[in-house]
């Protein structure tokens, strides 16, 4: 079986013979070409695969405000008399709350148990902030317990809190975990006799990214920071568009106190008929303000995407489109978003940003209008947005789309329309087999240099039928990215997609990072992204073989950049053949002004191309460091079969 698979894969990669002759490449260090943008390699965040609630957003309680549409007790199991009510709750935009009645004759007591997001991840000796809003209906003090139980139903930490008074108030207590378990539950019970109303029951780790109270899971946020993303595209993806217009992503609903951000269903809840996710909602605890903060934390340019009046076209095939003459509220949302991000605090939107804790502007530079819309209408909608945004905010780079595919009728219709509208960037999406990525290493070499720039906004190599995060996929992406890099003058931004996936609740694969409730694994695709992002340099250098670019001949793909800050030349080289290759790279210097250090730092990704990193075995294929030595200006290498290699050569200016 393995042999048959290897054969199939060998065919994919066009492997033919073992090569013995030395392949000569030349890098012209004295001829820097196009500038590489500092924001070129970024991340695309979408709340798919439980990436936000249950993922990056650190809240541990699912459906904390009892407002999941049609199923207000989703995520909760009740015992004793528990009633869902909507009269007189503390938060008008999340109206549901629960009433717990405990009578002396009920031996079990009254309460409810939250299952978390496929469990609640608790770590031994770590602190968790348990909080809720409550009132005692008769004003007599009542006792509420918050108790964690582990996956074997043993107590895992708890706290009792007294509720006093008839008015709604917030109560908080600390719970220390006494076990490390990814599948705990939270039992919230009324211990004393009487009636208590509860709303917005939350459990938050104290340790969050940057220790923010409404914070992010630190391991996931750190893994994303470690990519050094240049740009953060958010919040989607199809999530922007919604299953219908009513459930589209409305960024204004994500502002202000989290308790009053109206819950919305998630676009990815019923995507696949064989696996429904009726418990997939967006609390918006991770909202636009938090996205802007994350972008700032990571040094990434924020790149929001707004709805342009189409509900999701991808796979639903029955999208709703707002009439063109009713588009103004959508355009206002875009205009107001720019003000929210960039206006001074004297502006009403700047004031809201300041009240949320960020008086300084976020310095927004990009805005995408629509996700991957297509059809005959989209360009008219985009034009309507542009007519109002351009005159008011000429400095904002506006992004249109080429639809969901890398070629075809829609692509061919949309690109000329984008050119005619003079958008700044066109967002291209491609989820294609590895062979497509290899075949397309020269894709951008012939793009029109006069038109809009390209944003490769969603891409990933999909092996069929497994769609694994295998090294096969990652190597094809690495090879393809040499072509993106070589065309940095036209391809300004690139973001892999999707970013995150919960191992027990995903809708789409492959994904860059997989996680459970306690840990994560970086896919080998992650390491490819990281190698590009950490080694992007600032200008392109010509790299050729026999005067031609290295983009697939003999299964080799290569690009080179130079970076003034680190004073280095960086060469990226993918060998997709199974054969080890003898390769000699000559660095041509500009006269006598430059010299090279003989020590060359190399980083190599290699392994079985069918393998992937998993939570159980996260280190199967990870970058390995190596040293090489220059002989004069020449680097002689034995390049492993099926490997991606990055070489860093220091230079000195004489
Ligand atoms: O990345 C997953 C989905 O793929 C995105 O939501 C959508 O834009 C594309 O179709």
Boltz pocket constraint, residues with backbone or C-beta under 6 A from the ligand:
constraints:
  - pocket:
      binder: B
      contacts: [[A, 46], [A, 48], [A, 236], [A, 237], [A, 238], [A, 239], [A, 314], [A, 371], [A, 372], [A, 404], [A, 429], [A, 458], [A, 497], [A, 498], [A, 508]]
      max_distance: 6.0
